[in-house]
Amino acid sequence: MVPDDRRARRNVIVLVAAQAILGAQMSVIFIVGGLAGQILAPNPCIATLPLSMIVLGSALTARPLARFMQERGRQAGFLLAVLAGALGAGLAAWGLSAGSFWLFMAGSLLTGIYMSAQGFYRFAATDLASEDYAPRAISWVMAGGLAAAIIGPAVVRATDGLTAVPFLATYMAVIGLNALGPFLFAFLDSPRPEPSEGNHMAGRPLAELLRQPRIAVAMICGMVAYALMNLVMTSTPLAVVGCGFAPTDAANIVSAHVLAMFAPSFFTGHLIARFGAERIVALGLFLLALAGAAALSGVELSRFFAALILLGMGWNFGYIGATTMLSRAHAPEERGRVQGLNDAVVFGGVFLASLSSGGLMNCSGGSVVAGWNAVNLAMLPFLVLAGGALIWLMLRPKEA
């Protein structure tokens, strides 16, 4: 074993715990956020706008947060993020109690800072890891989401109905989850990179980095995998309830989806090591296409389950594969710029998907089924884009 991998393994344990405990807030918010938005929104077409604001907050803060962590270290960045997560949940709770959609949206925007930082857990796992261990480190950290998929819905069930204001107790519980952050990150061993002779722009210029085929294609595939997952997942509770099923059915479907997102992480790293990141990304895109086909085949409860499970698995292979491609395509001194730009691109795409989701679902076709079909048909051009880019990369000469 490479000596530094001992430190990397310790960090992975910390980051898995953070993904499981702190990351549970994201499944909590994505289960109740759209339903709370539907209660507060002045127009049903913007019911999912608070979820879009979370993603917008992530997109806007990804690059500054990456630069902050490059200069101050991962620990400082993660602590800043849990503070923002707690403040965001508090502001959202205030919006719920006051019946203010706009306060609720402001809290969601702050929550986006935490979401952005959570995206960097996977990169932090590779900071001290050898090239052989890095894919497994990413996979194990992402696997922490499996516990989050259990903890998050459990929080929702435990807090449901505790207060007269719907979901108020749920958001208060999110504040409590963020309060655990400083205790977890006290054990993180991720030193700051050494400054490069006073040059804060060490490494290749950003324009040159973006011209590297592996970097460009990894960004495209990561963005498409995450954006399409979010596009469909955001609309799912509205579609399930709109088709006459109970809110508990929607929660169960989302839980199955989140489990499918993270359960494959126990072996995704091994698959990448054996078959290569590009092939695993291709598998992820194929599974996303199957998810869309399953969703378009009907609105029975079993079809919702099948579509969302395939969607979660497709996201896992596509996103972890793209992350691995990106982590191997830049030097350590370039990581702040590359990773920050990557997550800005990814969450920018996710923001547009989330913003479109509510409009497609509630305001296209005049019925729930027509809206649900529109959401899933919207996946097609983006799957063609990512698949075409990936095929182009795989057909290039290896030395290019």
N, C-alpha and C positions, 0 to 999 in steps of 0.2 A: 504494500500500500504506500502511495506517495505520502511522505510525512505530513504535509499540510492538510491532507484529507482528514486527519484527526480533528483539526479545528473546524474544517468544513462540516464534518458530521455533527459536531456540537451545535453549530449554527443551524443546521437543518432541524435538529430537535426543537430549538427555540422557535424557528419559523413555522414548523408544523403546528406547534401549540398556538402560535399567533393566528395562523390561518384557520385553525379549528375554533378558537374561542372568540377572537376579535372578528374574524371573518364571518361568524354566525350572524352578525348584524346585517350583512348584505342580503342573506336569504330572508331574514325577518322583514327587511324593508321592501324587498321585491315581492313578498307575499302580500303585505298589507298596504304598500304605497299606492298602488293603482286603485284599490278599493277605497282608501281614504281620500284619494284625489277625486274619485267619483262622487263622494259625499260633499266635498268642499267646492269642486269646480263649478264655475258659473255656466259652463257649456260642456256637455259630455264628450265633445270632440277633443278636449284638452285634459281629459281625466288622467292620462298617463304623463302629462307634462312634468309633474314633480319627479318622476323617475328619470325623465330626460334631463332635468336639471342636475341630478346626481352625476350623470354621465358627462354633462357639459362641465361641471366642476372638475371632474377628472381630467378632461381634455385640456382645460385651461391651465391646470396646475401641474401637469405631468412634467413639462420641461423645466419650470422653475424648481420643482421639487427634486428633480434629478440633479440639477446644478447644485442645489442646497446640500444634497447628500454627497455629491462629489467633493464639496469643500468642507462640510462639517461632519460627514460620516452617516452611515445608514441609521444608527441608533437615534441621532438627533432628528432625522427626517421622520422616522416612524413615531417618535414621541410627539412631534408637532402634529402628525396626522391623527393620532388618537384624541388629542385635545380638540382638533377640528371636528372629529366624529361626535364627541360628546356635546360640543356646542351646537352642532347641526341637529342632533336628536332633541336637545333642549328647545331649540327654536321651533322645530317641527311640532313638538308637544304643545308649545305655547300657541302655535297656529291652530292646532286641533281644538284646544280649549276655548280659543277666541273665535273659532269658526272662520278663520282667515286663510283663504287659499294662498294668498301672496306671502304671508309669513311662513306657511308650510313649505312653499317653494324655496324661500330663502334658506330655510333649514336644510332642504334637500341639496341646495347648491354647496353648502358647507360640508355636507356628508360626502360630496364628491372628492374632497381633499383626502379623506380616509380611503375611499375607493381607489384613488390614484396610487396611494402608498401601498395598498395591498397588492397592486399589480407588480410592485418592485420586490415583493418577497421572493419571487422566483429568480430574479436577477441576483439578489443578495445571497441566495444559496450557492451561486457559482463564483462568488468573489474570491474564495480561497480554495476552490475545488480544482482538481486536476481535470484534464479534458475527458478522461474516461469516466470520472465520477460525476461530472456536471449534469449529463442528462438524467441520471438517477436522482441527483439532488433536487433538480427541478420537479421531477415526478413526485418525489416524496413530499415536497412542500405543497404541491398542488393536491396531493392526496389528503392533506389536512382538511381540505374542503369537504371530505366525506363526513368528518365529525361535525363540521359546520352545518351540513345538510340535515343532521339529526338535531343538533342543538337549536338551530334557528326556528324550525317549526315547533319544537317543544316550547320555546319561549313564547311563540304566538299562542299556542294552546293554553299555556299557564297563565297568560295575561289577558286572554279573551274574556270580556265581560267584567273585569275587576273594577272598571270605572264607568260612570254614566256616559262619559264622552268616549265613543268608540276609538280603540287603538291608543288611547292616551297612556295607559299602563305599559303597553308594548314599547313605546318610544322611551319611556322612563327606564325600562329594562335595558335598552340600547345604551343609555348613558352609563349604566352599571357595567356593561361589557367593556366599554372603552376605558373605564377606570382601572381595569386590570392590565392595561397596556404597559405602564411603567414597570410593573413587577416582572413581566415577561421579558421586556427588552433590556433589563438590567443584566441579563445573562448572554446577550448577543456579543460576539467577538468578531467585529468587522471593522478593522482599522481604516482610516482614511488613506487614499492613495498619496504617495509622496508628491509634493509640488515639483513641477518640472522646470527648474531654473527660472522661476518667476513667470513662466509662460502658462497662463490659464487655458490656452487653446492648443495644448500639445496634441500631436497626432495629425491626421489628415484633415483638411478643411471639410466642412459639412457637405458642400456641393460634391466633392470628390467621393465622399462616403456614400452618398445617395446614388452615385453612378455605379457602385459595385452591385453586380447582378444579384448576389445572394442577399445583400441587405435590402435591396428594393423589393425582391420577391417575398422575402420573409415578412416585411412590413405589410405588403398587400394581403398575403395569406392570413396573417394574424388578425388584421383588421376585418377581413371578410368573415373569418370563423367567429370572431367575437360579436361583430355587428349582426350577423344573421341569427345567431343564438339569441341575442337580446331582442331583436325584432319580433321573433315568434314568442319567446318567453313572456315578454311584457304584455302581449295580448291574450295569453292563455287564460288567466283567471276571468277576464271579461268574456271570452268566448265560451268557456265551460259553464259559467253561471248563466250567460245569455242563452245557452242551449237547453236550459231547464235543469241543470244539475246543481247540487248544493255547494255552498262555499267550501265545505269540508272536502268535497271531491276535488275542487280546484287546488286546495292546499296539498292534498295527497298527490296530485299529478305533478305539482311543482316540486314536491319533496322527491318524488321518483326521478324527476329531471335532474335535480341538483345531485342526487346520488350517482346518476349516470354520468354527470359531468366529472366527478372526482374519483369514483371507484376504479376506472381504468388506470389511474395514475400509479397504482401499485406495480404495473408492468409496462406502462408506456415507455419509460426510460430504457428498459431492456429491449423493447421492440425497436426503438430508435437506434440503439447500439448495434443491433443485429441487421436491420434492414435499411438504415439511413433515415435521416429526418425528412427528406423530401418524399419518400414513399409513405411515411406515416401521415404527413400533411395531406397527401393525395387520398389516403384512406379516410381521413377526417372530412374532406370535401365531399367524397362519395356518400358518407353517412349523412351529412347535412342534406344532400339531395334526396336520399331515401326518406328522411324526416319530412321534407316538404311533400313528397308523394304520399306518405301515410296520412298526413293532415288533410290533403285534398281528396282522399278516398272516402271520407265520411266524417260525421260528427258524433259517432257513438263513443261512449266513455273509453272503450278499449282502443279506439283510434287515437284519442288524445294521449293516452298513456304511451302507445307505441311511438307516436310522433315525437313526444317530448323526451323519451328515453333515447331514441336515435339522435335527436338534436344535442342532448348532453354528451353522448359519446363522440359525435362528430366534432363538437367544440373541443373536447379534451385532446383528441389526436391532432386536430388542426392547430390549436393554440400552443400546445406544448411543443409540437414539432417545429412551428414557426419560431418560437422562443429559442429553441436549441440552435436552429439555423442562424439566428441573429447573434447569439452569444459567441458563436465560433467565427464571426465575420469581422470582428473589430478588436483593436488592441485595448489593454486595460485603461490607458489614459484617454481613450475615446468613448468609454462606456457611458459617461454622463450625458454627452451629446446624443449618442446613438440611441440609448435606451429611453432618454427623455423624449426625443423626437418620435421614436417608435410608439410610445404610449400615447403621445399627443395625437398621432395619426390614428391609432387603434381606437382611442376613446372618442376622437372626432367622428369616426365612422359609426361608432356605437351610439353617439348622441343623435346623429341623423336617423339612424334606424329606430331608436327609441321614440324620437319625435314623430316619425312617420307611423309608428305602430298604432297609436291611439286613433289617428286620423283615418288610417286604412280600416281599422277594426270598427270604429263607431260611425264613420261618415262616408263609407263607400258601398254602393250597391243596395242600400236600404234595408238590409237584413243582417242578422248575426252571421249566418252561414256565408253570405256574400262577402262580408267584411273579413271573416277568417280565411276564405279562399284568396282574397286579395293580398292579405299579409303573406301567405305562403307562396303565391305566384311571384311576389316581389323578390324572392330569393334568387330566381333563375339568372338574371343578368350578372349578378355579383359572383355566383358560382362559376359562370363561364369566364369572367375576368380572372379570378384566382386560379382556376384550373388551367387556363391558357398560359398565364404567367409561369406557373409551375412546370408545365410541359416544356415551355421555351427554355427554362433554366436547366432542366434535366437533359435536354438535347444539346446543350452547349458543351464544347470541349472542357474537360476537367480543369485544365490549367487556366481557363478564361475567368 
